[in-house]
């Protein structure tokens, strides 16, 4: 009995989509456009998060040593830093190595380096932290501990970059949530008003069904299933368009004359987010039908 009713509801919903094809096409298009915007923001956010996390994992804390550090003190400093539980590995950079690296970085400035009488660069210890400690607050706390070591003159860990990273990423996440909420509300409102047209066109049919004793559930369910179908189709079209755009964009990047773009890796949405968008489309279609029926027909 339940299966028979369900098949009837599905058949009725498909029939409604065929009869009011243009209106349903408009509804599916609205859902698709909304989900394209949301999924694009989501894909940008996920790739940005991946990219920034990759950069963040490469952040090193540099401990610049005082000029008069003896070999014994250097050994003691290395041991103290290695003993910190946040540390993954360390590497010592002598003054000579630091100058050599600077020369390699700026090969066109060889004349400037030749005029140097003394090496102005200090020796340093490059400290790489374990992945679980690569967050702004932990790095800051760790830098404070290292700075208290007597042989350490100064600490550098990209304070401005880390602070900017945290602020920027929080802004991006907040923007996505805000934009998503606005688009969702606007989409539900537009869909509910669009579905009102199909409801109005079938007003006499619905009144007859109520006169012969059809329950509210029996009348509403085909509309709900219709809305779910619309949402699912809208999500499918949105994901198809998003993938096509992703494919075109990655091909353009691979053949770009701007070299850094050729090495950037952009990933498509993971499967769980694809499923989430599909579910989101169905929920959006359902809500549009729900509000349309509840407020307009009051059945």
NORDABEL-V226148 format. One record per run of one state. SS is the DSSP state (helix for helix, strand for strand, loop for the rest). FROM is the first residue (numbers start at 1). TO is the last residue. If there is no record, write none. Layout:
ss-><SS,SS>
from-><FROM,FROM>
to-><TO,TO>
This chain:
ss-><loop,helix,loop,helix,loop,strand,loop,helix,loop,strand,loop,helix,loop,helix,loop,strand,loop,helix,loop,helix,loop,strand,loop,helix,loop,helix,loop,helix,loop,helix,loop,helix,loop>
from-><1,2,20,21,58,60,66,71,84,87,94,95,106,107,115,124,130,131,134,136,148,152,157,159,202,203,212,216,255,259,264,271,298>
to-><1,19,20,57,59,65,70,83,86,93,94,105,106,114,123,129,130,133,135,147,151,156,158,201,202,211,215,254,258,263,270,297,299>
